[in-house]
Protein backbone atom coordinates (compact mmCIF):
# COMPACT_ATOMS: atom_id res chain seq x y z
CA UNK A 1 0.00 0.00 0.00
CA UNK A 2 1.47 3.34 -1.08
CA UNK A 3 0.22 6.54 0.57
CA UNK A 4 1.08 10.20 0.06
CA UNK A 5 0.93 12.14 3.36
CA UNK A 6 0.57 15.82 2.48
CA UNK A 7 1.60 19.05 4.16
CA UNK A 8 -0.55 21.93 5.38
CA UNK A 9 -0.16 25.67 5.71
CA UNK A 10 -1.55 28.00 8.36
CA UNK A 11 -3.74 30.83 7.13
CA UNK A 12 -3.41 33.23 10.03
CA UNK A 13 -2.31 32.26 13.50
CA UNK A 14 -3.38 34.26 16.55
CA UNK A 15 -2.24 33.45 20.08
CA UNK A 16 -5.36 34.42 22.01
CA UNK A 17 -4.70 33.27 25.58
CA UNK A 18 -2.41 31.61 28.12
CA UNK A 19 -3.64 28.45 29.82
CA UNK A 20 -3.16 27.25 33.38
CA UNK A 21 -1.39 24.13 32.07
CA UNK A 22 1.36 26.24 30.50
CA UNK A 23 0.08 25.92 26.92
CA UNK A 24 -1.46 28.69 24.83
CA UNK A 25 -4.86 28.95 23.17
CA UNK A 26 -4.63 29.78 19.49
CA UNK A 27 -6.86 30.27 16.49
CA UNK A 28 -5.72 29.38 12.99
CA UNK A 29 -6.88 27.86 9.72
CA UNK A 30 -5.27 24.65 8.49
CA UNK A 31 -5.27 24.27 4.72
CA UNK A 32 -3.90 21.12 2.97
CA UNK A 33 -1.38 21.54 0.16
CA UNK A 34 -0.13 18.96 -2.40
CA UNK A 35 3.48 18.79 -1.16
CA UNK A 36 3.72 15.20 0.12
CA UNK A 37 5.87 12.43 1.54
CA UNK A 38 5.70 8.83 0.28
CA UNK A 39 4.75 6.10 2.75
CA UNK A 40 4.68 2.41 1.81
CA UNK A 41 3.07 -0.16 4.14
CA UNK A 42 3.41 -3.91 3.68
CA UNK A 43 2.36 -6.74 5.97
CA UNK A 44 5.25 -9.01 6.94
CA UNK A 45 5.59 -12.26 8.86
CA UNK A 46 7.08 -10.72 12.01
CA UNK A 47 5.83 -9.81 15.49
CA UNK A 48 6.69 -6.11 15.14
CA UNK A 49 7.30 -3.38 12.58
CA UNK A 50 10.31 -2.49 10.48
CA UNK A 51 11.00 1.12 9.55
CA UNK A 52 13.18 2.52 6.76
CA UNK A 53 13.49 6.19 5.90
CA UNK A 54 15.02 8.03 2.94
CA UNK A 55 14.89 11.50 1.44
CA UNK A 56 15.31 14.42 3.82
CA UNK A 57 17.41 13.31 6.78
CA UNK A 58 15.50 13.56 10.07
CA UNK A 59 16.90 14.47 13.47
CA UNK A 60 15.07 11.66 15.33
CA UNK A 61 15.85 8.00 15.89
CA UNK A 62 13.67 5.53 13.90
CA UNK A 63 11.85 4.36 17.03
CA UNK A 64 10.84 7.95 17.80
CA UNK A 65 9.31 8.56 14.39
CA UNK A 66 5.59 9.27 14.49
CA UNK A 67 4.95 6.50 11.97
CA UNK A 68 6.29 3.95 14.45
CA UNK A 69 4.43 5.61 17.34
CA UNK A 70 1.17 5.45 15.37
CA UNK A 71 1.74 1.73 14.70
CA UNK A 72 2.38 1.12 18.41
CA UNK A 73 -0.94 2.76 19.36
CA UNK A 74 -3.00 0.45 17.17
CA UNK A 75 -0.83 -2.57 17.90
CA UNK A 76 -1.51 -2.07 21.61
CA UNK A 77 -5.30 -2.08 21.17
CA UNK A 78 -5.79 -4.39 18.18
CA UNK A 79 -2.82 -6.78 18.27
CA UNK A 80 -1.57 -5.89 14.81
CA UNK A 81 0.84 -8.21 13.03
CA UNK A 82 4.14 -7.13 11.55
CA UNK A 83 4.36 -4.23 9.08
CA UNK A 84 7.22 -2.94 6.99
CA UNK A 85 7.21 0.87 6.67
CA UNK A 86 9.24 2.71 4.04
CA UNK A 87 9.02 6.47 4.34
CA UNK A 88 10.50 8.92 1.87
CA UNK A 89 10.57 12.41 3.39
CA UNK A 90 9.94 15.26 0.97
CA UNK A 91 8.26 17.66 3.41
CA UNK A 92 10.86 19.65 5.38
CA UNK A 93 10.66 19.29 9.15
CA UNK A 94 10.76 22.25 11.53
CA UNK A 95 8.91 24.20 8.88
CA UNK A 96 5.39 24.70 10.24
CA UNK A 97 4.02 22.33 7.58
CA UNK A 98 2.86 19.40 9.74
CA UNK A 99 4.81 16.75 7.83
CA UNK A 100 5.35 14.45 10.81
CA UNK A 101 1.74 14.80 11.92
CA UNK A 102 0.56 13.93 8.43
CA UNK A 103 2.78 10.83 8.34
CA UNK A 104 1.24 9.71 11.66
CA UNK A 105 -2.36 10.26 10.54
CA UNK A 106 -1.82 8.50 7.21
CA UNK A 107 -0.20 5.60 9.06
CA UNK A 108 -3.31 5.20 11.23
CA UNK A 109 -5.61 5.35 8.20
CA UNK A 110 -3.40 2.97 6.24
CA UNK A 111 -3.24 0.40 9.04
CA UNK A 112 -7.02 0.64 9.40
CA UNK A 113 -7.35 -0.43 5.76
CA UNK A 114 -4.46 -2.91 5.75
CA UNK A 115 -5.86 -4.90 8.70
CA UNK A 116 -9.57 -4.26 8.03
CA UNK A 117 -10.10 -2.74 11.48
CA UNK A 118 -13.24 -0.82 10.46
CA UNK A 119 -12.37 2.24 12.54
CA UNK A 120 -14.48 5.35 11.86
CA UNK A 121 -12.92 8.72 11.03
CA UNK A 122 -13.88 9.96 14.50
CA UNK A 123 -12.13 6.99 16.11
CA UNK A 124 -9.03 7.56 13.98
CA UNK A 125 -9.03 11.22 15.00
CA UNK A 126 -9.00 10.22 18.68
CA UNK A 127 -5.91 8.09 18.11
CA UNK A 128 -4.31 10.83 16.02
CA UNK A 129 -4.87 13.38 18.79
CA UNK A 130 -2.71 11.22 21.07
CA UNK A 131 0.23 11.82 18.74
CA UNK A 132 0.02 15.59 18.28
CA UNK A 133 -2.39 18.52 18.41
CA UNK A 134 -2.71 18.86 14.63
CA UNK A 135 -2.51 15.15 13.69
CA UNK A 136 -6.27 14.66 13.60
CA UNK A 137 -6.61 17.33 10.91
CA UNK A 138 -4.96 15.02 8.36
CA UNK A 139 -7.52 12.21 8.83
CA UNK A 140 -10.10 14.05 6.71
CA UNK A 141 -7.71 16.58 5.17
CA UNK A 142 -10.18 19.41 4.60
CA UNK A 143 -9.81 23.10 5.52
CA UNK A 144 -10.67 23.71 9.18
CA UNK A 145 -10.76 26.53 11.68
CA UNK A 146 -8.69 25.33 14.65
CA UNK A 147 -8.93 26.51 18.25
CA UNK A 148 -7.69 25.38 21.67
CA UNK A 149 -4.06 24.30 21.35
CA UNK A 150 -4.76 23.69 17.67
CA UNK A 151 -6.79 20.54 18.35
CA UNK A 152 -10.43 21.70 18.23
CA UNK A 153 -11.64 21.80 14.63
CA UNK A 154 -14.63 23.38 12.91
CA UNK A 155 -15.30 22.80 9.19
CA UNK A 156 -14.57 25.83 7.04
CA UNK A 157 -15.87 26.47 3.55
CA UNK A 158 -12.70 27.65 1.81
CA UNK A 159 -11.41 26.74 -1.61
CA UNK A 160 -8.10 28.08 -2.93
CA UNK A 161 -8.27 26.00 -6.10
CA UNK A 162 -6.59 27.80 -8.98
CA UNK A 163 -4.27 29.92 -6.84
CA UNK A 164 -0.55 29.32 -7.26
CA UNK A 165 1.39 28.53 -4.09
CA UNK A 166 5.08 29.31 -3.73
CA UNK A 167 6.61 28.00 -0.51
CA UNK A 168 10.15 28.78 0.65
CA UNK A 169 11.92 27.27 3.66
CA UNK A 170 15.35 28.61 4.61
CA UNK A 171 17.87 26.40 6.37
CA UNK A 172 16.82 27.76 9.76
CA UNK A 173 15.29 25.99 12.73
CA UNK A 174 12.82 27.99 14.82
CA UNK A 175 12.17 26.60 18.31
CA UNK A 176 8.43 26.49 18.95
CA UNK A 177 9.06 27.22 22.64
CA UNK A 178 11.12 30.30 21.76
CA UNK A 179 8.46 31.45 19.30
CA UNK A 180 5.78 31.28 22.00
CA UNK A 181 8.05 33.02 24.53
CA UNK A 182 8.31 36.06 22.29
CA UNK A 183 4.67 36.38 21.25
CA UNK A 184 2.12 38.93 22.44
CA UNK A 185 -1.26 37.46 23.43
CA UNK A 186 -4.41 39.04 22.05
CA UNK A 187 -7.24 38.82 19.56
CA UNK A 188 -7.27 40.49 16.14
CA UNK A 189 -9.64 43.34 15.33
CA UNK A 190 -11.44 41.19 12.75
CA UNK A 191 -11.98 37.59 13.95
CA UNK A 192 -9.88 35.23 11.85
CA UNK A 193 -12.77 32.97 10.80
CA UNK A 194 -14.75 36.02 9.62
CA UNK A 195 -11.80 37.38 7.66
CA UNK A 196 -11.20 34.06 5.90
CA UNK A 197 -14.90 33.54 5.12
CA UNK A 198 -15.73 37.07 4.00
CA UNK A 199 -12.59 38.35 2.29
CA UNK A 200 -10.89 37.09 -0.85
CA UNK A 201 -7.16 36.24 -0.57
CA UNK A 202 -6.17 39.52 -2.22
CA UNK A 203 -7.74 41.31 0.78
CA UNK A 204 -6.02 39.21 3.46
CA UNK A 205 -2.79 41.22 3.63
CA UNK A 206 -2.58 43.03 6.98
CA UNK A 207 -5.81 41.35 8.18
CA UNK A 208 -5.00 37.62 8.25
CA UNK A 209 -1.83 37.72 10.34
CA UNK A 210 0.57 35.37 12.11
CA UNK A 211 1.42 36.51 15.65
CA UNK A 212 4.74 34.66 15.60
CA UNK A 213 6.15 36.74 12.77
CA UNK A 214 7.15 39.78 14.82
CA UNK A 215 9.46 37.95 17.23
CA UNK A 216 10.68 35.35 14.70
CA UNK A 217 11.53 37.97 12.07
CA UNK A 218 13.39 40.01 14.67
CA UNK A 219 15.54 37.01 15.54
CA UNK A 220 15.87 35.67 11.98
CA UNK A 221 15.61 38.63 9.54
CA UNK A 222 16.15 36.35 6.53
CA UNK A 223 12.70 34.79 7.12
CA UNK A 224 11.08 38.23 7.02
CA UNK A 225 13.05 39.10 3.90
CA UNK A 226 11.62 36.03 2.13
CA UNK A 227 8.11 37.28 2.85
CA UNK A 228 9.04 40.69 1.42
CA UNK A 229 10.47 39.04 -1.69
CA UNK A 230 7.27 37.08 -2.26
CA UNK A 231 5.26 40.29 -2.17
CA UNK A 232 7.79 41.88 -4.51
CA UNK A 233 7.24 38.98 -6.95
CA UNK A 234 3.50 39.69 -7.06
CA UNK A 235 2.00 37.57 -4.27
CA UNK A 236 -1.37 38.92 -3.13
CA UNK A 237 -0.85 37.33 0.28
CA UNK A 238 2.25 36.00 2.02
CA UNK A 239 2.77 34.61 5.50
CA UNK A 240 4.94 32.43 7.67
CA UNK A 241 3.32 29.04 8.31
CA UNK A 242 2.95 28.06 11.96
CA UNK A 243 5.96 29.12 14.01
CA UNK A 244 8.18 28.87 10.94
CA UNK A 245 10.51 28.70 9.32
CA UNK A 246 8.66 28.25 6.00
CA UNK A 247 7.00 31.20 4.28
CA UNK A 248 4.44 30.96 1.49
CA UNK A 249 2.86 33.27 -1.03
CA UNK A 250 -0.39 33.04 -2.98
CA UNK A 251 -0.26 34.23 -6.58
CA UNK A 252 -3.03 34.64 -9.19
CA UNK A 253 -0.46 33.54 -11.80
CA UNK A 254 2.46 31.15 -11.95
CA UNK A 255 5.23 32.98 -10.08
CA UNK A 256 8.49 33.69 -11.89
CA UNK A 257 11.47 31.47 -11.18
CA UNK A 258 13.67 33.19 -8.61
CA UNK A 259 16.74 31.78 -6.90
CA UNK A 260 16.25 31.52 -3.14
CA UNK A 261 19.83 30.48 -2.45
CA UNK A 262 20.14 27.58 0.01
CA UNK A 263 16.37 27.31 0.57
CA UNK A 264 13.89 24.50 -0.02
CA UNK A 265 11.44 25.81 -2.66
CA UNK A 266 8.10 24.31 -3.69
CA UNK A 267 5.64 25.69 -6.26
CA UNK A 268 2.31 24.27 -7.38
CA UNK A 269 -1.16 25.28 -8.50
CA UNK A 270 -3.63 24.42 -5.76
CA UNK A 271 -6.35 21.94 -6.61
CA UNK A 272 -10.07 22.58 -6.42
CA UNK A 273 -11.84 20.69 -3.63
CA UNK A 274 -14.67 18.52 -4.92
C-alpha positions in Angstrom: 0.0 0.0 0.0 1.5 3.3 -1.1 0.2 6.5 0.6 1.1 10.2 0.1 0.9 12.1 3.4 0.6 15.8 2.5 1.6 19.0 4.2 -0.5 21.9 5.4 -0.2 25.7 5.7 -1.6 28.0 8.4 -3.7 30.8 7.1 -3.4 33.2 10.0 -2.3 32.3 13.5 -3.4 34.3 16.6 -2.2 33.4 20.1 -5.4 34.4 22.0 -4.7 33.3 25.6 -2.4 31.6 28.1 -3.6 28.4 29.8 -3.2 27.3 33.4 -1.4 24.1 32.1 1.4 26.2 30.5 0.1 25.9 26.9 -1.5 28.7 24.8 -4.9 29.0 23.2 -4.6 29.8 19.5 -6.9 30.3 16.5 -5.7 29.4 13.0 -6.9 27.9 9.7 -5.3 24.6 8.5 -5.3 24.3 4.7 -3.9 21.1 3.0 -1.4 21.5 0.2 -0.1 19.0 -2.4 3.5 18.8 -1.2 3.7 15.2 0.1 5.9 12.4 1.5 5.7 8.8 0.3 4.8 6.1 2.7 4.7 2.4 1.8 3.1 -0.2 4.1 3.4 -3.9 3.7 2.4 -6.7 6.0 5.2 -9.0 6.9 5.6 -12.3 8.9 7.1 -10.7 12.0 5.8 -9.8 15.5 6.7 -6.1 15.1 7.3 -3.4 12.6 10.3 -2.5 10.5 11.0 1.1 9.6 13.2 2.5 6.8 13.5 6.2 5.9 15.0 8.0 2.9 14.9 11.5 1.4 15.3 14.4 3.8 17.4 13.3 6.8 15.5 13.6 10.1 16.9 14.5 13.5 15.1 11.7 15.3 15.8 8.0 15.9 13.7 5.5 13.9 11.9 4.4 17.0 10.8 8.0 17.8 9.3 8.6 14.4 5.6 9.3 14.5 5.0 6.5 12.0 6.3 4.0 14.5 4.4 5.6 17.3 1.2 5.4 15.4 1.7 1.7 14.7 2.4 1.1 18.4 -0.9 2.8 19.4 -3.0 0.5 17.2 -0.8 -2.6 17.9 -1.5 -2.1 21.6 -5.3 -2.1 21.2 -5.8 -4.4 18.2 -2.8 -6.8 18.3 -1.6 -5.9 14.8 0.8 -8.2 13.0 4.1 -7.1 11.5 4.4 -4.2 9.1 7.2 -2.9 7.0 7.2 0.9 6.7 9.2 2.7 4.0 9.0 6.5 4.3 10.5 8.9 1.9 10.6 12.4 3.4 9.9 15.3 1.0 8.3 17.7 3.4 10.9 19.6 5.4 10.7 19.3 9.2 10.8 22.2 11.5 8.9 24.2 8.9 5.4 24.7 10.2 4.0 22.3 7.6 2.9 19.4 9.7 4.8 16.7 7.8 5.3 14.4 10.8 1.7 14.8 11.9 0.6 13.9 8.4 2.8 10.8 8.3 1.2 9.7 11.7 -2.4 10.3 10.5 -1.8 8.5 7.2 -0.2 5.6 9.1 -3.3 5.2 11.2 -5.6 5.4 8.2 -3.4 3.0 6.2 -3.2 0.4 9.0 -7.0 0.6 9.4 -7.4 -0.4 5.8 -4.5 -2.9 5.8 -5.9 -4.9 8.7 -9.6 -4.3 8.0 -10.1 -2.7 11.5 -13.2 -0.8 10.5 -12.4 2.2 12.5 -14.5 5.3 11.9 -12.9 8.7 11.0 -13.9 10.0 14.5 -12.1 7.0 16.1 -9.0 7.6 14.0 -9.0 11.2 15.0 -9.0 10.2 18.7 -5.9 8.1 18.1 -4.3 10.8 16.0 -4.9 13.4 18.8 -2.7 11.2 21.1 0.2 11.8 18.7 0.0 15.6 18.3 -2.4 18.5 18.4 -2.7 18.9 14.6 -2.5 15.1 13.7 -6.3 14.7 13.6 -6.6 17.3 10.9 -5.0 15.0 8.4 -7.5 12.2 8.8 -10.1 14.1 6.7 -7.7 16.6 5.2 -10.2 19.4 4.6 -9.8 23.1 5.5 -10.7 23.7 9.2 -10.8 26.5 11.7 -8.7 25.3 14.6 -8.9 26.5 18.3 -7.7 25.4 21.7 -4.1 24.3 21.3 -4.8 23.7 17.7 -6.8 20.5 18.3 -10.4 21.7 18.2 -11.6 21.8 14.6 -14.6 23.4 12.9 -15.3 22.8 9.2 -14.6 25.8 7.0 -15.9 26.5 3.5 -12.7 27.6 1.8 -11.4 26.7 -1.6 -8.1 28.1 -2.9 -8.3 26.0 -6.1 -6.6 27.8 -9.0 -4.3 29.9 -6.8 -0.5 29.3 -7.3 1.4 28.5 -4.1 5.1 29.3 -3.7 6.6 28.0 -0.5 10.1 28.8 0.7 11.9 27.3 3.7 15.4 28.6 4.6 17.9 26.4 6.4 16.8 27.8 9.8 15.3 26.0 12.7 12.8 28.0 14.8 12.2 26.6 18.3 8.4 26.5 18.9 9.1 27.2 22.6 11.1 30.3 21.8 8.5 31.5 19.3 5.8 31.3 22.0 8.1 33.0 24.5 8.3 36.1 22.3 4.7 36.4 21.2 2.1 38.9 22.4 -1.3 37.5 23.4 -4.4 39.0 22.1 -7.2 38.8 19.6 -7.3 40.5 16.1 -9.6 43.3 15.3 -11.4 41.2 12.8 -12.0 37.6 13.9 -9.9 35.2 11.9 -12.8 33.0 10.8 -14.8 36.0 9.6 -11.8 37.4 7.7 -11.2 34.1 5.9 -14.9 33.5 5.1 -15.7 37.1 4.0 -12.6 38.4 2.3 -10.9 37.1 -0.8 -7.2 36.2 -0.6 -6.2 39.5 -2.2 -7.7 41.3 0.8 -6.0 39.2 3.5 -2.8 41.2 3.6 -2.6 43.0 7.0 -5.8 41.3 8.2 -5.0 37.6 8.2 -1.8 37.7 10.3 0.6 35.4 12.1 1.4 36.5 15.7 4.7 34.7 15.6 6.2 36.7 12.8 7.1 39.8 14.8 9.5 38.0 17.2 10.7 35.4 14.7 11.5 38.0 12.1 13.4 40.0 14.7 15.5 37.0 15.5 15.9 35.7 12.0 15.6 38.6 9.5 16.1 36.3 6.5 12.7 34.8 7.1 11.1 38.2 7.0 13.1 39.1 3.9 11.6 36.0 2.1 8.1 37.3 2.9 9.0 40.7 1.4 10.5 39.0 -1.7 7.3 37.1 -2.3 5.3 40.3 -2.2 7.8 41.9 -4.5 7.2 39.0 -6.9 3.5 39.7 -7.1 2.0 37.6 -4.3 -1.4 38.9 -3.1 -0.8 37.3 0.3 2.3 36.0 2.0 2.8 34.6 5.5 4.9 32.4 7.7 3.3 29.0 8.3 3.0 28.1 12.0 6.0 29.1 14.0 8.2 28.9 10.9 10.5 28.7 9.3 8.7 28.2 6.0 7.0 31.2 4.3 4.4 31.0 1.5 2.9 33.3 -1.0 -0.4 33.0 -3.0 -0.3 34.2 -6.6 -3.0 34.6 -9.2 -0.5 33.5 -11.8 2.5 31.1 -12.0 5.2 33.0 -10.1 8.5 33.7 -11.9 11.5 31.5 -11.2 13.7 33.2 -8.6 16.7 31.8 -6.9 16.3 31.5 -3.1 19.8 30.5 -2.5 20.1 27.6 0.0 16.4 27.3 0.6 13.9 24.5 0.0 11.4 25.8 -2.7 8.1 24.3 -3.7 5.6 25.7 -6.3 2.3 24.3 -7.4 -1.2 25.3 -8.5 -3.6 24.4 -5.8 -6.4 21.9 -6.6 -10.1 22.6 -6.4 -11.8 20.7 -3.6 -14.7 18.5 -4.9 
